[in-house]
Amino acid sequence: MTPAPVQRRTCQNCNTIFTLPARPGRPSTTCSEHCKLALRRKNPARPDLSMPEGDMDEAVEDLHRIVSDLLAATQGRAPSAQLLHYLTVLHRVLGDAEAAVIRRGRLQGDTWQTLATPAGLSPERLRKRWTEETVRRRLETRRAGRRLTTRMTPPARPPEDDTAMDQRLAAVTPIQHLASALSFLQRQTGQALKDTASDCGISASYISRILSGDRLPSWPVVAQIAHCCDGNLEELRDLWEAAQRPPDLEARARPPAPDQHEAARRCFLTALRALYLAADRPNLWSIRRATGSTLSIAAIANALNGADIPDWPSTARLVFALHGRPADFRSLWHAANRPTPPDDCGPRLSAGAFG
């Protein structure tokens, strides 16, 4: 049997010549783990982790959405073929997340042994599964296909008590978001359901089905309920449009964000406040607890009243605490944070200045 070829290299820490078997992937630059750690101490510059951590964030946000949607589909007794499709998408996104974690770990200097142990694999097997080329292709394919965001349909309506936020499921269907918002507004009136139905000019049984999420009303009906219950039309319109969008697995969760800066900020605030309404407008302390106390009361208040748009990790935590899906808000957040274009209304030279 022909012995495996070996490579002769010089350790970048102690300058000792060492050999190692030729194999795919990036060859080691040090002769031992001790030299590797010593070299890292000599060169403390931190690697740029922004790209792999961005890939991790997006992949895990998609996992959250897909898992919650799969739960809803399962509880709704969806066809087996549909459930298998969800599982296929879930398996693909899990692979994307694993590739991003591997890339981040290797950039941070984690050894294959360190990464393989929690995965229950040998270092050699993990190295062969995730060669540098495999990781690069996987993440580039994901970024290229990012526009085709997976969208599915999730679970049951949250309880009415806003002090029980920690026990609520983290996602509901768009129709249930709308139903929850309308139900909250109706309860705030203090009226009996039949009295609200009479004011709106619809039957009590119909409004009951709307508020339970069993029926999706037309926009004129939603507007009439909003008028009778003192609701915000912009917020309800955002929820109603989301409920109208078909549950296409490859469709965007939202239409493209506006190009104009102020319009994008307004759309972001409207969507966030609509989600707050659908969550029964919980008190700020409840929201803070739901974020694991990672956001201050002031930061939550400023985000909800439009005084400030928090950074993306804070926005994602806030959306999740309000039982929304962060992936649905990412494009809106990016659009709302685009730099304000320069003002075109400054001083100008008259035509006569050019002769």
C-alpha positions in Angstrom: 0.0 0.0 0.0 1.4 3.4 -1.0 2.0 5.6 2.0 0.1 8.9 2.1 2.2 11.9 0.8 3.4 14.3 3.4 4.2 18.0 3.4 7.2 19.7 5.0 6.4 23.1 6.5 8.1 25.6 8.8 6.3 26.5 12.0 5.5 30.3 12.0 6.0 30.4 15.8 9.2 28.4 16.6 10.6 28.0 13.1 10.8 24.2 13.5 10.5 22.2 10.4 7.6 19.7 10.7 5.7 17.3 8.5 2.0 16.7 8.1 0.0 14.5 5.8 -1.3 16.1 2.5 -5.0 16.6 2.7 -7.7 19.0 1.4 -8.2 22.3 3.1 -5.9 24.9 4.5 -2.6 23.4 5.8 -1.5 24.1 9.4 1.0 26.9 9.9 2.2 25.7 13.3 3.7 22.5 14.6 1.5 22.1 17.7 -1.5 23.5 19.5 0.9 25.2 21.9 2.6 27.0 19.1 -0.8 27.9 17.5 -1.9 29.6 20.8 1.4 31.3 21.2 1.2 32.7 17.6 -2.3 33.9 18.3 -1.1 35.8 21.4 1.7 37.4 19.3 -0.8 38.5 16.7 -3.9 39.7 18.7 -5.6 41.4 15.7 -9.2 40.2 15.7 -10.5 38.7 12.4 -13.4 40.3 10.6 -16.4 38.3 11.7 -19.1 40.6 10.2 -19.8 38.4 7.2 -20.1 35.0 8.9 -22.0 36.5 11.8 -24.4 38.2 9.4 -24.9 34.8 7.7 -25.5 33.2 11.1 -28.1 35.9 12.0 -30.0 35.5 8.8 -30.0 31.7 8.8 -31.1 31.5 12.4 -33.9 34.1 11.9 -35.1 31.9 9.0 -34.9 28.8 11.2 -37.1 30.5 13.8 -39.7 31.4 11.2 -39.6 28.0 9.5 -39.9 26.0 12.7 -42.8 28.1 14.0 -44.5 27.8 10.6 -43.9 24.0 10.6 -45.5 23.8 14.1 -48.6 25.7 12.9 -48.9 23.5 9.8 -48.6 20.3 11.9 -51.1 21.5 14.4 -53.4 22.5 11.5 -53.1 19.0 10.1 -51.6 20.2 6.8 -51.1 17.6 4.0 -48.1 15.3 4.4 -46.5 16.6 1.2 -46.7 20.1 2.5 -45.0 19.1 5.8 -42.3 17.3 3.9 -41.6 20.4 1.9 -41.3 22.4 5.1 -38.9 19.8 6.5 -36.8 20.0 3.3 -36.5 23.7 3.5 -35.7 23.4 7.2 -32.9 20.9 6.5 -31.4 23.2 3.9 -31.4 26.2 6.2 -29.9 24.1 9.0 -27.0 23.4 6.7 -26.6 27.0 5.9 -26.5 27.9 9.6 -23.9 25.1 10.2 -21.7 26.4 7.4 -21.8 29.9 8.8 -20.9 28.7 12.3 -18.0 26.6 10.9 -16.7 29.7 9.0 -16.9 31.8 12.1 -15.2 29.3 14.3 -12.3 28.8 11.9 -11.8 32.5 11.5 -11.7 32.8 15.3 -9.0 30.1 15.4 -11.1 27.2 16.7 -9.5 23.8 16.0 -11.3 21.1 14.1 -11.2 19.1 17.4 -13.0 22.0 19.2 -15.7 22.2 16.6 -16.1 18.4 16.1 -16.6 17.5 19.8 -20.0 19.1 20.3 -21.1 17.8 16.8 -20.3 14.2 17.9 -17.9 13.8 14.9 -14.2 13.1 14.4 -12.2 16.2 13.5 -11.2 14.5 10.2 -14.8 13.8 9.3 -15.9 17.4 10.1 -13.0 18.7 8.1 -14.0 16.6 5.0 -17.6 17.6 5.3 -16.9 21.3 5.5 -13.9 22.1 3.3 -13.1 25.7 2.8 -14.5 25.5 -0.8 -17.7 23.8 0.4 -18.4 26.5 3.1 -17.6 29.3 0.6 -20.0 27.9 -2.1 -22.7 27.2 0.4 -22.8 30.7 1.9 -22.4 32.4 -1.5 -25.4 30.4 -2.8 -27.4 31.4 0.2 -26.6 35.1 -0.2 -27.4 34.9 -3.9 -30.8 33.4 -3.2 -31.6 35.6 -0.2 -34.3 37.4 -2.2 -36.3 34.2 -2.3 -37.2 34.2 1.4 -39.0 31.2 2.7 -42.5 32.1 4.0 -45.0 29.7 5.6 -47.9 29.8 8.0 -47.6 29.6 11.9 -49.5 28.9 15.1 -52.3 29.8 17.5 -53.4 33.1 18.8 -51.6 34.5 22.0 -53.4 34.7 25.3 -55.0 38.1 26.2 -53.1 38.7 29.4 -50.0 40.8 28.5 -48.2 39.7 31.7 -48.0 36.2 30.2 -45.8 37.2 27.3 -43.1 34.7 28.2 -45.5 31.8 27.8 -46.9 32.8 24.4 -45.8 31.2 21.1 -43.4 33.4 19.3 -45.3 33.6 16.0 -48.8 33.7 14.8 -50.3 33.7 11.3 -50.9 37.1 9.6 -54.7 36.5 9.8 -54.4 35.9 13.5 -52.3 39.0 13.9 -55.1 41.0 12.4 -57.7 39.2 14.4 -55.8 39.8 17.6 -55.5 43.5 16.9 -59.2 43.9 16.1 -60.1 41.9 19.1 -58.0 44.1 21.4 -59.6 47.2 20.0 -63.1 45.8 20.5 -62.3 44.9 24.1 -61.0 48.4 24.7 -64.4 49.8 23.9 -66.0 48.0 26.8 -69.0 47.2 24.6 -70.7 43.8 24.3 -69.8 42.1 21.0 -73.3 42.4 19.7 -73.3 46.2 20.3 -70.0 46.7 18.4 -71.5 44.5 15.5 -74.6 46.7 15.4 -72.4 49.9 15.3 -70.4 48.4 12.4 -73.5 47.3 10.5 -72.5 43.6 10.5 -73.9 40.6 12.3 -72.6 39.5 15.7 -71.8 36.0 14.4 -69.7 37.5 11.5 -67.7 39.8 13.8 -67.1 36.9 16.2 -65.6 34.9 13.4 -63.4 37.8 12.3 -62.1 38.4 15.9 -61.4 34.7 16.3 -59.4 34.6 13.1 -61.8 32.2 11.3 -62.7 34.8 8.7 -60.6 37.3 6.8 -62.7 40.4 6.3 -62.5 42.8 3.4 -60.8 46.2 3.9 -64.0 48.2 4.1 -65.2 45.9 7.0 -61.8 46.4 8.8 -62.0 50.1 8.3 -65.5 50.2 9.7 -64.5 48.2 12.8 -61.5 50.6 13.2 -63.8 53.6 13.0 -66.1 52.1 15.7 -63.3 51.0 17.9 -61.0 54.1 17.5 -58.3 52.1 15.7 -55.3 53.4 13.6 -56.0 52.8 9.9 -52.4 52.7 8.9 -51.5 50.0 11.4 -54.6 47.9 10.6 -53.9 48.3 6.9 -50.4 46.9 7.4 -51.8 43.9 9.2 -54.7 43.4 6.7 -52.3 43.5 3.7 -50.0 40.9 5.4 -53.1 38.7 5.9 -54.0 39.1 2.2 -50.6 37.9 0.9 -50.8 34.2 -0.2 -48.6 31.7 1.8 -46.2 31.1 -1.1 -43.2 29.3 0.2 -40.8 31.2 -2.0 -42.5 34.6 -1.8 -41.2 37.7 0.0 -42.7 38.2 3.4 -43.3 41.8 2.5 -43.3 43.9 -0.7 -40.0 45.8 -1.4 -39.4 48.6 1.1 -39.8 52.2 -0.3 -36.7 53.8 -1.8 -37.3 57.2 -0.1 -35.8 57.4 3.3 -38.7 59.0 5.2 -41.2 56.7 3.5 -39.1 53.7 4.6 -38.9 54.9 8.2 -42.6 55.5 8.2 -43.3 52.0 6.9 -40.9 50.5 9.5 -42.6 52.3 12.3 -46.1 51.4 11.1 -45.2 47.7 10.8 -43.6 47.7 14.3 -46.6 49.5 15.9 -49.0 47.2 14.1 -47.1 44.2 15.6 -47.4 46.0 19.0 -51.1 46.3 18.5 -51.5 42.7 17.5 -49.7 41.7 20.7 -52.4 43.6 22.7 -50.2 46.6 23.4 -48.3 45.0 26.3 -46.7 47.3 28.9 -43.1 48.1 28.4 -41.9 46.1 31.4 -43.5 43.0 29.9 -41.7 43.6 26.6 -38.4 44.1 28.5 -38.8 40.8 30.3 -39.6 39.1 27.0 -36.3 40.4 25.6 -34.4 38.9 28.5 -33.9 42.4 29.9 -31.5 43.1 27.0 -33.4 46.3 26.0 -34.0 49.2 28.3 -37.5 50.7 28.8 -36.3 53.9 27.1 -35.0 52.0 24.0 -38.3 50.1 23.7 -40.3 53.3 24.1 -38.2 55.2 21.5 -38.5 52.4 19.0 -42.3 52.2 19.4 -42.9 56.0 19.2 -40.5 56.5 16.3 -37.9 58.6 18.1 -35.2 56.1 17.2 -34.6 53.0 15.2 -32.5 50.6 17.2 -29.6 48.5 15.8 -30.6 45.3 14.1 -29.9 42.9 17.0 -32.1 45.1 19.3 -34.8 45.3 16.6 -34.8 41.5 16.1 -35.2 41.0 19.9 -38.1 43.5 20.0 -39.9 41.9 17.1 -39.5 38.5 18.6 -40.8 39.7 21.9 -43.9 41.0 20.2 -44.4 37.6 18.6 -43.3 38.6 15.1 -40.6 37.2 12.9 -37.4 39.2 12.6 -36.8 38.0 9.1 -40.0 39.8 8.0 -38.5 43.1 9.2 -35.0 42.9 8.0 -35.5 44.6 4.6 -37.6 47.3 6.1 -35.0 47.9 8.8 -32.2 48.2 6.2 -34.3 50.6 4.1 -35.1 52.8 7.1 -31.4 53.0 8.0 -30.2 54.0 4.6 -28.3 57.3 4.8 -30.4 60.3 4.1 -29.8 61.6 0.5 -28.1 65.0 0.1 -30.5 68.0 -0.1 -31.0 69.1 -3.7 -32.5 72.4 -2.7 -29.2 74.2 -1.9 -27.9 77.4 -3.7 -27.8 77.2 -7.5 -26.1 79.3 -10.1 -28.4 81.1 -12.5 -28.3 80.3 -16.2 -26.8 83.7 -16.9 -23.7 82.8 -14.9 -22.6 80.5 -17.7 -22.7 83.3 -20.3 
